[in-house]
Amino acid sequence: MAQQFPEGFVWGVAAAGHQIEGFNTQSDLWFLENIEGSVFMEKSGIACDSYNRWAEDLDIVKSMGMNTYRMSIEWARIQPSEGVFDDAEFAHYEAILDGCAARGLKVNLTLNHFTSPHWFGMQSGWLNPKAPAQFAAYCAEVARRLGDKVDYLITFNEPNIAQLLGSLDLPDFIIQANIRTLAGAAEKAGVEKYCASNVMLEEDYEAYTLGMAKGHEAAVKAIKAVLPNKPLGLSLAMFDDVLETPETDPSFRDAHRENIYGIWLRLAKNDDFMGVQNYERVIYGADGAVAAPEGSRKSGFGNLLHPGALTGAIEYAHSVTGKPIMVTEHGINSENDADREWIITESLKVLQQAVANGLPVWGYTHWSFLDNFEWIFGYGPKFGLCAVDRQTMKRTRKPSSFVYEAIARSNEV
C-alpha cells in the first residue's frame, strides 16, 4: 500500500475572481479588454457568472472531496475608487466565506490575482511610489473585516509572470499588441502612462518587480498587525528548470532562475510558507532552452509536460527559501481530459514519494476548478476540472475531477 500524504493535507481547487465572476467593471483589465485593438482575444464579459452562482460552485467543490477552496478577492470591487471601500462588496465576499465554512471548506484567499482597480492603473500601477502603501491599506482592511473567516492568505499570484512569459520569447505580434493596448488605455484614460501587471512592457519589468516586492513587504506587515497567526505567503510561477545533461554548464539556467525567481524567493524566506505554481518543465543547454525530446507529451500551449516537473520546482523553491510549500496551482491546458487525468495522477505519485522522503509540502491545489477566462487567450484554453457551457453557464464535471476526487478522499495516489 502506498504511503499516504500527511494527515490534514490540503486538497483544493483554485479559481480567481476576474476569471470566473463576470463584469468586474471597475478593474484595470476590464478597461484593457475594451480598448480598440486590445491584446485580449476576447472580453471577459459574464465570465462563468460565479459572482451570482458562487453557492452552486461551492457545492461542486465540496462534492469533489476537497477540503480547501483557493479564491481571490477583487480589489477593484472592494475599493472601486481610491480611499473608498464598498460595504456591499465586503458583504458579498463575506457571504462566500461563510458558504465555505458551512460546507467544511477552508479558504486560501489571494489578495491580488493580477487584477487591480482602474484608478490604480491610471496612476501607473506599481510604478507609482505610493502603490505599496495603497495595496497595504487595502490588505489591512480585508484582514480586519474578513480575516477571521480565512485560513491562509496569499498577497500576490505569480508576481513574476511577465518575466516568466517573456523568457519564452513571445512572438512579436503579442509584444506589439501589448504596446498598442497600453498606449490606447493611456489615451482613453487621459493619463501619461497606464499600467497593469499582466499586460506589461519589457522596459517596465524591473521597476514593476521592485514596486510589487515593496508591496508584498508592506502588505505582510499590515496583515500581520491584524492577523499575527494566520499563515501568509506569496505564490510564484515556476518552471522545472533542468539541465540537458549532468555535464551541461548551468550558468545560463542559473541566471534565468535569478532573473525570474530571485527577488521573490528571497522575500519568501520571511514568510510563513511559499506557494509554488508549476505547469511545465524547461530543458536547458549551455546557451539556453533546448527543444523537448521527440515524442514528449505537451500541453495545449506546446509546453513540455513531465510527471517530475512539479516536484522538481518545489524542491528548488524549498532549497532556496527553507519554507514549507503549498502547491497553489498545477494543471494542464488541454481539450483532451485524459491528459488531465494523467498529469494529476503521475505528478502526485512523484510528489507523494518526495513528501514521504521529507519534502515539506502541506497542500495541493489544482488549477483550475472551472474552464474560465484565460486572460489574453480568452475562453480558448481549457484548464478546468469542470466544463462550463458558454451559453447556459451549466457546470459539468469532467472525468478527471473524479480521478482527483478519489485521490483527495483517500489522501493517497
C-alpha positions as CSV (number, residue, x, y, z in Angstrom):
1,M,0.0,0.0,0.0
2,A,1.3,3.4,-0.9
3,Q,2.2,5.7,1.9
4,Q,-0.4,8.4,2.3
5,F,0.1,12.1,2.3
6,P,0.3,13.6,5.8
7,E,-2.8,13.8,7.9
8,G,-4.5,17.2,7.4
9,F,-3.0,17.6,3.9
10,V,-4.7,20.4,2.0
11,W,-6.6,19.2,-1.1
12,G,-8.1,22.0,-3.1
13,V,-9.1,23.6,-6.4
14,A,-8.3,27.2,-7.4
15,A,-10.2,30.0,-9.0
16,A,-9.7,33.7,-9.5
17,G,-12.2,36.5,-9.2
18,H,-11.8,38.2,-12.6
19,Q,-11.7,34.8,-14.4
20,I,-14.9,33.4,-13.1
21,E,-17.0,36.2,-11.5
22,G,-18.0,38.3,-14.5
23,F,-18.5,42.0,-15.0
24,N,-15.5,43.2,-13.0
25,T,-16.1,46.6,-14.5
26,Q,-14.0,48.7,-12.1
27,S,-10.8,46.8,-12.8
28,D,-7.8,47.6,-14.9
29,L,-8.1,44.5,-17.1
30,W,-11.8,45.1,-17.8
31,F,-10.7,48.5,-19.1
32,L,-7.9,47.0,-21.2
33,E,-10.1,44.3,-22.6
34,N,-12.3,47.0,-24.0
35,I,-9.6,49.0,-25.7
36,E,-9.8,49.1,-29.5
37,G,-7.3,46.5,-30.9
38,S,-6.6,45.1,-27.4
39,V,-4.2,42.2,-26.9
40,F,-7.1,40.3,-25.3
41,M,-8.6,37.9,-27.9
42,E,-12.0,38.1,-26.1
43,K,-13.7,40.2,-23.4
44,S,-14.3,38.6,-20.1
45,G,-17.9,39.7,-20.0
46,I,-20.0,37.4,-17.8
47,A,-17.1,35.0,-17.3
48,C,-18.6,32.0,-15.5
49,D,-21.2,34.1,-13.7
50,S,-19.7,32.9,-10.4
51,Y,-20.5,36.3,-8.8
52,N,-24.1,35.0,-8.8
53,R,-23.5,31.2,-8.9
54,W,-21.0,31.0,-6.1
55,A,-23.2,28.8,-3.9
56,E,-23.6,26.3,-6.7
57,D,-19.8,26.4,-7.3
58,L,-19.1,25.7,-3.6
59,D,-21.5,22.7,-3.7
60,I,-19.5,21.3,-6.6
61,V,-16.2,21.9,-4.8
62,K,-17.5,20.1,-1.8
63,S,-18.8,17.2,-3.9
64,M,-15.4,16.7,-5.3
65,G,-14.0,15.8,-1.9
66,M,-12.0,19.0,-1.5
67,N,-11.2,20.4,2.0
68,T,-10.0,23.8,0.8
69,Y,-11.0,26.4,-1.8
70,R,-8.5,28.8,-3.2
71,M,-10.3,32.0,-4.3
72,S,-9.3,35.6,-4.8
73,I,-11.0,38.8,-3.7
74,E,-11.2,41.6,-6.3
75,W,-9.5,44.8,-5.1
76,A,-11.5,46.7,-7.8
77,R,-14.8,45.7,-6.2
78,I,-13.7,46.3,-2.7
79,Q,-12.2,49.7,-3.4
80,P,-13.7,51.0,-6.7
81,S,-12.2,54.4,-6.1
82,E,-9.2,55.5,-4.1
83,G,-9.9,55.7,-0.4
84,V,-13.5,54.4,-0.8
85,F,-14.4,50.9,0.4
86,D,-17.6,49.3,-0.7
87,D,-19.6,47.7,2.2
88,A,-21.9,45.8,-0.1
89,E,-19.0,44.1,-1.8
90,F,-17.4,43.2,1.5
91,A,-20.8,41.6,2.4
92,H,-20.8,39.7,-0.8
93,Y,-17.4,38.2,-0.1
94,E,-18.3,37.5,3.5
95,A,-21.2,35.5,2.3
96,I,-18.9,33.4,0.1
97,L,-16.6,32.8,3.0
98,D,-19.5,31.9,5.3
99,G,-20.6,29.5,2.5
100,C,-17.2,27.8,2.6
101,A,-17.4,27.4,6.3
102,A,-20.9,25.9,6.1
103,R,-19.5,23.3,3.7
104,G,-16.5,22.5,5.8
105,L,-14.1,24.1,3.3
106,K,-11.1,26.0,4.4
107,V,-10.2,29.2,2.5
108,N,-6.9,30.1,0.9
109,L,-7.5,33.7,0.0
110,T,-5.5,35.5,-2.7
111,L,-5.5,39.3,-2.3
112,N,-4.2,40.2,-5.8
113,H,-4.6,37.7,-8.7
114,F,-3.3,40.0,-11.4
115,T,-6.3,42.5,-11.5
116,S,-6.2,45.8,-9.7
117,P,-8.6,48.8,-9.7
118,H,-8.8,51.0,-12.8
119,W,-7.8,54.0,-10.7
120,F,-4.7,52.2,-9.7
121,G,-3.8,51.5,-13.4
122,M,-4.4,55.2,-14.2
123,Q,-1.8,56.1,-11.5
124,S,0.8,53.8,-13.3
125,G,0.2,50.9,-11.1
126,W,3.2,49.5,-9.4
127,L,5.4,52.2,-10.9
128,N,3.8,54.7,-8.6
129,P,5.8,55.2,-5.4
130,K,2.5,55.3,-3.5
131,A,1.5,51.9,-4.7
132,P,2.9,49.7,-1.8
133,A,1.1,51.8,0.8
134,Q,-2.2,51.8,-1.3
135,F,-2.0,48.0,-1.6
136,A,-1.2,47.6,2.1
137,A,-4.2,49.7,3.1
138,Y,-6.5,47.5,1.1
139,C,-5.0,44.3,2.5
140,A,-5.3,45.7,6.1
141,E,-9.0,46.5,5.5
142,V,-9.6,43.0,4.2
143,A,-7.7,41.5,7.1
144,R,-9.8,43.5,9.6
145,R,-13.2,42.7,8.0
146,L,-12.7,39.2,6.7
147,G,-9.6,37.8,8.3
148,D,-11.2,35.7,10.9
149,K,-13.1,33.8,8.1
150,V,-10.0,32.7,6.1
151,D,-7.3,30.1,6.9
152,Y,-4.4,31.1,4.6
153,L,-3.5,34.3,2.8
154,I,-1.5,35.0,-0.3
155,T,-0.6,38.5,-1.2
156,F,0.3,38.1,-4.9
157,N,-0.5,35.4,-7.5
158,E,2.5,35.0,-9.8
159,P,4.1,38.5,-9.5
160,N,6.8,37.2,-11.8
161,I,4.5,36.2,-14.6
162,A,5.7,38.9,-17.1
163,Q,9.3,37.9,-16.8
164,L,8.4,34.2,-16.9
165,L,6.4,34.5,-20.1
166,G,9.0,36.9,-21.6
167,S,11.6,34.2,-21.2
168,L,9.7,32.1,-23.7
169,D,10.4,34.6,-26.5
170,L,6.9,35.9,-27.0
171,P,6.0,36.4,-30.7
172,D,6.4,40.0,-31.9
173,F,2.7,40.4,-32.6
174,I,1.9,39.9,-28.8
175,I,4.6,42.4,-27.9
176,Q,3.2,44.9,-30.4
177,A,-0.4,44.2,-29.1
178,N,0.8,44.9,-25.5
179,I,2.3,48.2,-26.7
180,R,-0.9,49.1,-28.6
181,T,-3.2,48.1,-25.7
182,L,-1.4,50.2,-23.0
183,A,-1.0,53.2,-25.3
184,G,-4.7,53.1,-26.1
185,A,-5.5,52.8,-22.4
186,A,-3.4,55.8,-21.5
187,E,-5.1,57.8,-24.3
188,K,-8.6,56.7,-23.3
189,A,-8.0,57.3,-19.6
190,G,-6.3,60.6,-20.2
191,V,-3.1,59.8,-18.4
192,E,0.5,59.7,-19.4
193,K,1.1,56.0,-18.6
194,Y,-1.4,53.2,-17.9
195,C,0.0,50.0,-16.3
196,A,-1.3,46.6,-15.4
197,S,0.6,43.6,-14.0
198,N,-0.1,41.0,-16.7
199,V,0.0,43.3,-19.7
200,M,3.5,44.7,-19.4
201,L,6.3,46.1,-21.5
202,E,9.7,44.6,-21.1
203,E,11.1,48.1,-20.3
204,D,9.0,48.1,-17.1
205,Y,9.8,44.6,-15.8
206,E,12.5,45.7,-13.3
207,A,10.7,48.7,-11.9
208,Y,7.4,46.9,-11.7
209,T,9.0,44.0,-9.9
210,L,10.6,46.3,-7.3
211,G,7.3,48.0,-6.8
212,M,5.4,44.7,-6.2
213,A,8.2,43.5,-3.9
214,K,7.8,46.6,-1.8
215,G,4.0,46.0,-2.0
216,H,4.4,42.4,-0.6
217,E,6.6,43.6,2.3
218,A,4.1,46.4,3.1
219,A,1.1,44.1,2.9
220,V,2.7,41.4,5.1
221,K,3.4,44.0,7.7
222,A,-0.1,45.4,7.5
223,I,-1.8,41.9,7.6
224,K,0.3,40.6,10.4
225,A,-0.6,43.6,12.5
226,V,-4.2,42.4,12.3
227,L,-3.7,38.7,11.9
228,P,-0.4,37.7,13.5
229,N,-1.1,34.0,13.5
230,K,-2.6,33.4,10.0
231,P,-0.2,31.6,7.6
232,L,0.8,34.1,4.9
233,G,2.9,34.0,1.8
234,L,3.0,34.6,-1.9
235,S,2.7,32.2,-4.9
236,L,5.3,32.1,-7.6
237,A,5.1,30.8,-11.2
238,M,8.0,28.3,-11.7
239,F,9.3,26.1,-14.4
240,D,11.1,22.9,-13.5
241,D,14.4,24.1,-14.9
242,V,16.6,21.0,-15.7
243,L,19.9,20.7,-17.5
244,E,20.2,18.8,-20.7
245,T,22.9,16.5,-19.3
246,P,24.7,16.3,-16.0
247,E,27.7,17.8,-17.7
248,T,25.9,20.9,-19.0
249,D,27.2,24.2,-17.9
250,P,24.5,25.5,-15.5
251,S,25.3,29.2,-15.9
252,F,22.5,30.1,-18.3
253,R,19.9,28.1,-16.3
254,D,21.0,29.7,-13.1
255,A,21.0,33.3,-14.5
256,H,17.5,32.6,-15.7
257,R,16.4,31.4,-12.3
258,E,17.8,34.5,-10.6
259,N,16.1,36.8,-13.1
260,I,12.7,35.2,-12.8
261,Y,12.5,33.9,-9.2
262,G,15.4,35.5,-7.3
263,I,13.9,38.5,-5.6
264,W,10.7,36.6,-4.7
265,L,12.5,33.6,-3.3
266,R,14.5,35.9,-1.0
267,L,11.2,37.6,0.1
268,A,9.6,34.3,0.8
269,K,12.3,33.4,3.3
270,N,10.5,35.9,5.7
271,D,7.0,34.4,5.0
272,D,5.2,31.5,6.7
273,F,5.0,29.4,3.6
274,M,5.5,29.7,-0.2
275,G,3.1,28.8,-2.9
276,V,4.5,27.1,-6.0
277,Q,2.7,27.1,-9.3
278,N,4.1,24.8,-11.9
279,Y,2.8,23.6,-15.3
280,E,5.9,22.6,-17.3
281,R,9.5,21.6,-17.5
282,V,12.1,23.5,-19.4
283,I,15.4,21.8,-20.5
284,Y,18.5,24.0,-20.7
285,G,21.7,23.6,-22.7
286,A,24.7,25.7,-22.1
287,D,23.3,28.6,-24.2
288,G,19.6,28.4,-23.4
289,A,16.5,26.3,-23.6
290,V,16.5,23.4,-26.0
291,A,13.7,21.5,-27.7
292,A,11.8,18.9,-25.8
293,P,12.7,15.3,-26.7
294,E,10.8,13.9,-29.7
295,G,7.6,12.2,-28.7
296,S,7.3,14.2,-25.4
297,R,3.9,15.0,-24.0
298,K,3.0,18.6,-24.4
299,S,0.2,21.0,-23.2
300,G,-2.2,22.9,-25.4
301,F,0.4,25.7,-25.3
302,G,3.1,23.4,-26.6
303,N,5.0,23.2,-23.3
304,L,6.8,20.1,-22.1
305,L,4.8,18.0,-19.6
306,H,6.7,15.8,-17.2
307,P,5.4,13.9,-14.0
308,G,8.5,15.1,-12.1
309,A,8.2,18.8,-13.1
310,L,6.0,19.8,-10.1
311,T,8.2,18.1,-7.5
312,G,11.4,19.5,-9.2
313,A,10.1,23.1,-9.0
314,I,9.1,22.5,-5.3
315,E,12.5,21.1,-4.4
316,Y,14.3,24.1,-5.9
317,A,11.9,26.6,-4.1
318,H,12.4,24.9,-0.8
319,S,16.2,24.6,-1.2
320,V,16.4,28.4,-1.5
321,T,13.7,29.5,0.9
322,G,13.8,26.8,3.5
323,K,10.0,27.3,3.8
324,P,7.2,24.7,3.7
325,I,5.4,24.6,0.3
326,M,1.8,24.7,-0.7
327,V,1.1,23.8,-4.4
328,T,-1.2,26.7,-5.2
329,E,-1.6,25.8,-8.9
330,H,-0.8,22.8,-11.0
331,G,-2.7,21.5,-14.1
332,I,-2.8,21.5,-17.8
333,N,-4.4,23.3,-20.7
334,S,-5.9,20.5,-22.8
335,E,-9.0,19.7,-24.7
336,N,-8.3,16.0,-24.0
337,D,-9.3,15.3,-20.4
338,A,-7.3,12.1,-20.4
339,D,-4.2,14.4,-20.4
340,R,-5.5,16.0,-17.2
341,E,-6.1,12.6,-15.6
342,W,-2.5,11.6,-16.5
343,I,-0.8,14.8,-15.2
344,I,-2.7,14.7,-11.9
345,T,-2.1,11.1,-11.2
346,E,1.5,10.8,-12.3
347,S,2.6,14.1,-10.8
348,L,1.1,13.3,-7.5
349,K,2.8,9.9,-7.4
350,V,6.1,11.6,-7.7
351,L,5.1,14.2,-5.1
352,Q,3.8,11.6,-2.7
353,Q,7.1,9.8,-2.7
354,A,9.0,13.1,-2.2
355,V,6.8,14.1,0.8
356,A,7.3,10.6,2.3
357,N,11.1,11.3,2.0
358,G,10.7,14.5,3.9
359,L,9.9,17.3,1.4
360,P,7.8,19.7,3.4
361,V,4.7,20.1,1.2
362,W,1.4,20.5,3.0
363,G,-1.1,21.0,0.3
364,Y,-2.0,20.6,-3.4
365,T,-4.4,22.9,-5.3
366,H,-5.4,22.1,-8.8
367,W,-5.8,24.8,-11.4
368,S,-8.5,25.2,-12.3
369,F,-11.9,24.5,-10.8
370,L,-13.7,25.7,-14.0
371,D,-12.9,26.3,-17.6
372,N,-12.7,30.0,-17.3
373,F,-11.4,33.3,-18.8
374,E,-7.7,32.8,-19.5
375,W,-6.6,36.4,-19.8
376,I,-5.3,37.4,-23.3
377,F,-6.3,34.0,-24.7
378,G,-10.0,34.4,-23.8
379,Y,-12.1,31.3,-23.4
380,G,-10.0,29.1,-25.7
381,P,-7.7,27.3,-23.2
382,K,-9.2,24.5,-21.1
383,F,-7.7,24.1,-17.7
384,G,-10.9,23.2,-15.8
385,L,-11.9,20.1,-13.9
386,C,-15.4,21.2,-14.8
387,A,-16.6,22.4,-18.2
388,V,-18.8,25.5,-18.4
389,D,-21.4,25.8,-21.2
390,R,-20.7,29.3,-22.6
391,Q,-24.4,29.8,-23.3
392,T,-26.2,28.4,-20.3
393,M,-23.3,28.5,-17.8
394,K,-24.1,24.9,-16.8
395,R,-21.2,23.3,-15.0
396,T,-20.3,19.7,-15.9
397,R,-17.7,17.7,-14.0
398,K,-15.1,16.1,-16.3
399,P,-13.8,12.5,-15.7
400,S,-10.5,14.0,-14.4
401,S,-12.4,15.5,-11.5
402,F,-13.5,12.1,-10.3
403,V,-9.9,10.8,-10.5
404,Y,-8.8,13.8,-8.4
405,E,-11.6,13.3,-6.0
406,A,-10.6,9.7,-5.4
407,I,-7.0,10.8,-4.6
408,A,-8.2,13.5,-2.2
409,R,-10.7,11.4,-0.3
410,S,-8.1,8.6,0.2
411,N,-5.2,11.0,0.8
412,E,-3.0,9.0,-1.5
413,V,-2.5,8.1,-5.1
